[in-house]
Every structure is written in structure tokens, then in C-alpha cells.
């Protein structure tokens, strides 16, 4: 049985925001539908992604919307 090999990775993230039914109070908030940003990966499957998009409400610019999630996953793979 082989041991688990730790790894570290870096790359580019592209996100398409498809559900933009955001509200600030009763006012709908519009967002830019795509974002590019850096992504880091380490360990079993732990990723940190930095996302930015523009937001506006009622035609007024709200500035940049930051969404910086940690993504944690478990997977099983085979080497052929």
C-alpha cells in the first residue's frame, strides 16, 4: 500500500455567477457575471479562491463584491 503524498498547487480560477437574485434590503443588486482570480490548493483537497465582481443596485455602483471561499473536498482517485 502506498502512502498519501502531500501536494501544494496554485492556479487561476474562473467563476461564472449564474444566480444573481441578490438584494440589499428590498433593492435588487446586479453583479458582473464573471470573475478571474488566483487559487491555491494544498493537502487532501483544500482550496482557497479569491473572487471579485462588480455590484450595483438601482443603477448605483456599489463597488466590488468580494467572495473568498475555502473549498474543502474529499475524493478518491486511481493511478493507471
TARALIN-V83227 format. One line per field, one symbol per residue. phi: phi as a letter, one per 30 degrees, with the letter a starting at -180 (. if undefined). burial: # if it has 16 or more other C-alpha atoms within 10 Angstrom, else .. A space follows every 10 residues. Layout:
phi=???
burial=???
This chain:
phi=.dddcdbbbb acccbcdccc ddbcicddcc bddbacadbc baieacbcbc bbbdbbbhic dcjcccbbdc ccbbbbbbcc
burial=.......... .......... ........## ##......## #..#..#### ######.... .......... ..........
